[in-house]
Amino acid sequence: MLGHYVFHASAIGLGGVLASPKRKVIPSLASVALAPSGGEGSALITNYAEDGVAFDRAETRVWGSGHSGNIFATRADVVLNNLDVFRQLQVESMWASVTSIREVLPNGDVIDRKFTFQAEFLGVRVNGKEIDVPLDTKPFDENASYEDFVKALGSAKMSDYRKLIGLDDAQALSLSKGSGSASAISPRTICCTAVSPKNANGFHVPVKGLGTAHLAEALIKPGHRRLTLLRLDLTEAGPRSGEFESSGTKDSVMLSRALSGAAGTMTIGSVEGNGTQTIP
């Protein structure tokens, strides 16, 4: 067999950029990446509270190993407990995992044998109201390859799911034709979700005073999958300090200032995994 296998898996607890009232980078917290040669890694941050964002615990793990000379597996996990974003979005606990098993053929081609997601949300509150976030990972688990997923996405039984992610029938047909084309230079990355089509709230959830929370957002492309529990578009002005009862403490003053004009983007609880074979 030519070449060697290159592992890839990563996990992030939280990170992003606040653009208002002044630019502030929230560095990638509890982030970890798997070594290209495999192995394992982990990261942990506890009792975080800065810039209007707080959580009790963010923990990530990655792992990769090979066996039988041509079978390679990776896994990435993330868990966050007691998350609070600008007092407008809270999650008691959430976790996600992505697992892949890939086989390298004698000619060096790599095929997907297994590519699965697992995730769960507990105690999600938006603007003080608890919402249910039912998940369904079967479309991903039952279609390990990009081509299989695209084919399933265009099927009749996935019509409700296409509506959920905002994909019309013509776009689904175009994806299906392009995925099997030898002339396709770069297959389209599909942005979808592990949220169930039965969820009345959808997966783009408006959060008053913040913007939009994208729940269980999945990115699918050949040999690569990412699941992000929460991606926030902070497009609205945050609550003003007068909207909360001030305790007079330094922390409450700092929080009020952070809330006075939230804008930017934030990624919370994200895992990805894949691997590839080199030539020669």
Summary of the structure (lengths in Angstrom):
residues: 280
radius of gyration: 20.3
end to end distance: 9.0
largest distance: 68.4
contacts: 923
relative contact order: 0.20
helix: 16%
strand: 53%
